[in-house]
Amino acid sequence: MLLVLKDKTFAIKSAEISAAIPDPYWLRTYHPAGDARLFWSLDVEAEQKTGGEMWEPRAYHENLHFPIRRWKDVVGQAAEWSEPYDEEANEHNGGFYVFEHGDISRARLRFPERDGVKFRFEWDGVCDVFWDDDYGQDVPFSASGWAEFTGVTVQGSELDTDEMLRDRLAQHLDPRDFVCESVVREGQSYESGVKMARAVFTPLSVICPF
């Protein structure tokens, strides 16, 4: 698995696909115009080159939306964009981090193949690095390899029961494809005093083919 940044090649040390559903209470209270849909994320982190001057490059996209009900159907999905920010969706189109966070202003991302809970990804475009004149803005990059699907986090609050968190998953994905690893009711609270909660659903390794 490799990440290429202009003329520098890095080995990829980790690549993960995950998904999250925002808390309706948080949306109602703090961001009423926010998007309540499920968000898919891809996070690719590379190793620092031996003796290299760059830290570990990282490419990520946290606002992917796929029209699917089964997690295995991520295979075949693709995204393409030509601006750093999606004005219609009010979302960023991916980011690149070396010394600071920069935009991925143009890119193509595909998931052409699946092996169990891993998806092969192919990603190419231009990104902002902000290192020097040669690695400033619109630097060409590409990344390819296998990303593991780690599961879905359903965000909630103390107002939600375990059943409500699972029902929220079912609004977006088939819950039969998952097992609930944990329901966390943390001590953390919103500014209103309402406590946060979350349910973590991990994919079943073997699911029905239909």
C-alpha positions in Angstrom: 0.0 0.0 0.0 1.5 3.3 -1.1 0.9 7.0 -0.9 2.7 9.1 -3.5 3.0 12.9 -2.9 4.4 14.5 -6.1 7.8 12.7 -6.4 7.9 11.2 -2.8 6.6 7.7 -2.0 5.4 6.6 1.4 4.3 3.3 2.7 0.8 3.3 4.1 0.7 2.1 7.7 -3.0 2.2 8.3 -6.2 2.7 6.3 -9.7 2.6 7.8 -13.3 3.1 6.6 -15.9 3.9 9.2 -19.3 5.6 9.4 -21.1 7.8 11.9 -24.6 9.0 12.5 -24.9 12.4 14.4 -27.0 12.8 17.5 -30.4 14.3 16.8 -30.4 16.2 20.1 -27.1 17.9 19.2 -28.4 18.8 15.8 -31.7 20.2 17.2 -29.9 22.2 19.9 -26.7 23.4 18.3 -26.8 22.9 14.6 -30.5 22.8 13.3 -29.4 23.2 9.7 -27.0 20.3 10.0 -27.1 17.1 8.0 -28.7 14.1 9.8 -27.5 11.5 7.3 -25.0 8.8 7.9 -21.4 9.9 7.1 -18.8 7.6 5.6 -15.1 8.3 6.3 -11.8 7.1 4.8 -8.6 7.8 6.8 -5.3 6.9 5.2 -2.1 7.4 7.2 1.4 6.9 5.8 4.8 6.2 7.5 7.5 8.8 7.7 10.3 8.1 5.3 13.6 7.1 7.0 15.6 10.2 7.3 12.8 12.2 5.6 11.9 15.8 6.4 8.2 15.3 6.2 6.1 13.9 9.0 3.6 11.1 8.4 1.3 12.3 5.6 -2.4 11.7 6.2 -5.3 11.9 3.7 -8.8 11.8 4.9 -12.4 12.4 3.8 -15.1 12.5 6.5 -18.2 13.5 4.5 -18.8 10.7 2.0 -22.4 9.7 1.3 -23.2 6.4 -0.5 -26.8 5.3 -1.6 -26.5 1.9 0.0 -28.2 -0.2 2.7 -25.6 -3.0 3.1 -22.1 -2.1 4.2 -20.6 -4.6 1.7 -22.0 -2.4 -1.1 -19.3 0.2 -0.5 -17.6 -1.8 -3.2 -18.3 -0.1 -6.5 -18.9 3.3 -4.9 -17.0 6.3 -6.1 -16.7 10.0 -5.4 -15.3 12.9 -7.5 -15.0 16.6 -6.7 -13.4 19.7 -8.2 -13.7 22.2 -5.3 -12.3 22.0 -1.7 -15.8 22.7 -0.3 -19.2 21.4 -1.3 -21.4 24.5 -1.1 -24.6 22.7 -1.7 -24.0 20.1 1.1 -22.1 22.6 3.3 -19.3 20.1 3.7 -15.5 19.9 3.1 -14.3 17.6 0.3 -11.5 15.8 2.1 -8.3 17.0 3.8 -4.5 16.3 3.7 -2.2 16.7 6.7 1.5 16.9 6.9 2.4 20.0 9.1 -1.0 21.4 9.1 -4.4 20.6 7.7 -4.9 21.5 4.1 -7.6 20.9 1.4 -7.9 18.2 -1.2 -9.4 20.5 -3.8 -9.7 18.0 -6.7 -9.8 14.2 -6.5 -11.3 10.9 -7.6 -11.9 8.1 -5.1 -13.0 4.6 -5.9 -13.7 1.4 -4.0 -13.4 -1.3 -6.7 -13.0 -4.5 -4.7 -13.9 -6.1 -1.3 -12.1 -8.9 0.6 -14.1 -9.6 3.8 -14.3 -6.4 5.8 -11.6 -4.7 3.7 -12.1 -2.6 0.7 -9.5 -1.7 -1.9 -9.3 2.0 -2.6 -7.8 4.1 -5.4 -7.5 7.8 -4.7 -5.8 10.5 -6.8 -6.0 14.3 -6.9 -4.3 17.4 -5.7 -3.8 18.6 -2.1 -2.4 21.4 0.0 0.8 20.6 1.9 2.1 24.1 2.8 5.8 22.9 3.2 7.8 24.9 0.6 7.5 26.3 -2.9 7.6 22.8 -4.4 5.1 21.3 -1.9 2.7 24.2 -1.4 -0.8 24.1 -2.9 -2.3 21.8 -5.5 0.4 19.1 -5.0 -0.4 15.9 -7.0 -1.0 12.8 -4.8 -2.3 9.3 -5.1 -3.0 6.6 -2.6 -4.0 2.9 -3.1 -4.4 -0.1 -0.9 -6.9 -1.9 1.4 -8.9 -0.1 4.1 -10.6 -2.0 6.9 -14.2 -1.2 7.7 -14.2 -0.7 11.5 -17.9 -0.1 12.0 -20.6 2.5 12.6 -20.8 4.9 15.6 -24.3 6.1 16.4 -24.1 9.3 18.4 -26.8 10.0 21.0 -27.6 11.4 24.4 -29.0 10.3 27.7 -32.4 10.9 26.1 -31.9 7.8 23.9 -32.5 4.2 24.9 -30.3 1.3 23.5 -33.2 0.4 21.3 -33.5 4.0 19.9 -29.8 3.9 19.0 -30.2 0.7 17.1 -33.3 2.0 15.4 -31.3 5.0 14.3 -28.8 2.6 12.6 -31.7 0.8 10.9 -32.8 4.0 9.3 -29.6 4.0 7.2 -28.1 0.5 7.1 -29.4 -3.1 7.6 -28.8 -3.8 11.3 -28.6 -7.6 10.7 -25.2 -7.0 9.2 -23.8 -5.7 12.6 -23.3 -6.6 16.2 -23.4 -4.0 18.9 -20.0 -4.0 20.5 -20.8 -1.4 23.2 -23.2 1.3 24.3 -21.3 4.0 26.1 -23.0 6.5 28.3 -20.2 8.8 29.2 -19.7 11.4 31.9 -19.3 14.0 29.2 -22.1 16.5 28.8 -23.3 19.1 26.3 -23.3 22.7 27.5 -27.0 22.2 28.3 -26.1 19.5 30.8 -27.5 16.6 28.8 -25.1 13.7 28.8 -23.7 12.2 25.7 -24.0 8.6 24.6 -23.0 6.5 21.7 -23.4 2.9 20.3 -20.7 1.2 18.4 -21.8 -1.3 15.8 -19.1 -3.5 14.1 -19.6 -5.5 10.9 -20.2 -9.2 11.0 -17.3 -10.8 9.2 -19.5 -13.2 7.3 -22.9 -11.9 6.1 -25.6 -13.3 3.8 -24.7 -12.8 0.1 -28.2 -11.6 -0.7 
